[in-house]
Amino acid sequence: MHHHFGKQWKSDHRAMRGRGHGRHGYGPFAGGFADGTGMGGGGFRTGRKLGAADLQVVILAILKEKPSHGYELIKALEERSGGFYIPSPGMIYPALTYLEETGLASVESEGTKKLYRITEAGEAKYKQDATMAEAILSQLDRIGKRMERVREVFAGDAEDEDMALNVRTARRDLRAALRDRRRATPEEQQRIAEILKRATDEIRSGKEE
């Protein structure tokens, strides 16, 4: 497991150093999100991931707001996107290491944890890439709102299903009760008819006792 992580870290780190940042320095993320809301469309080319350079500039944007631990950065991106984009530690920590090595972020140890801060050089780098950073975070915010609406729809569907089940149960119980009273006296039948009429009127009017 450790050997695999080490190979993955080296691969990600080399990619950050050597692949270049594309025409504007923002990598494949500039193509857009999987739901078609991205800059230019096309979606994530490797699934729900940001390119290395895109992730770096987003991290700088978050660190500009407040110093953070790695897990806090993951949580921040998860919350902004409504759970759509959750970067793995294998993406976040190599990006943080790169920012530290290039002087864009500093780190201080807090026991077993590391707290990352943006440096003056990081601030300058962020200013260069601020437009794209804000665009990416804005996209994540919009996706987060859409994900929330999706959850609300599913919650509504669940409530509708519960209501339908309750109605089916009530109808079944009513049929059973009527079967049990099919040999009732005329007076009892009249009482049942009045009950059913009141229930029908209440259902149609939407009133409840």
Steps between C-alpha positions, in 0.01 A plus 500: 500500500777744597697407189199567280440840663864591451482418129176698469653800683804501270278472194274787611800710605677452166176590323480823698858592418522394142170490318461876463184690580342525159438818305388700802657286768183322606515152349207280405261658750455789258296258286218508753302281736329173434159667522583737214538811715874536453697755307444382145335163577660161461494382861775350715733311270605261778180485703418734786850640532678830461828511315808545717539870414129564553510336841804707600330831421180391678702404808671841495157664484383308807827560689463870422179494704654310792787262584379140470593140555484261208180335617339844542574577135338172396195579715474856364493379139255222585261745667524762224417245232227328700702180503557500123875562524692337785875502430689208646795539739709367212414818308494757780827416676722487189352837399576642845853361488552665162372834631732471799805408289439789261459748786132570431392356835666447835433222747517467876461180696227464760572163654436246227317756284631769267351846465553668162511876443524702182826696468567838338614315189178299516298821526675633190436173315137507606457854363622375161249214503218662701256512208530129434496412871178693549351341187580150626362568847191661346446187290531284812250723681250467214543124490454492879167682466389260226597203712295645786197536272545139387503386864183702565327335204598154622382588850169614350471176306556304821225700673266436204574129521425501874172682436404257223574208731286651777212557257522145367498366855198713593310387189577136577380542860184672380418220258555246776274696739223525238524128430461429871186720514335384175218329696444798728150623584351780289568743785866393517533525123361855518757588770782362283375695197503823704856431617616438143327816378669710771837346411443571131406862569806551721734348241359724224510814714843426646371552854609300796325459834 
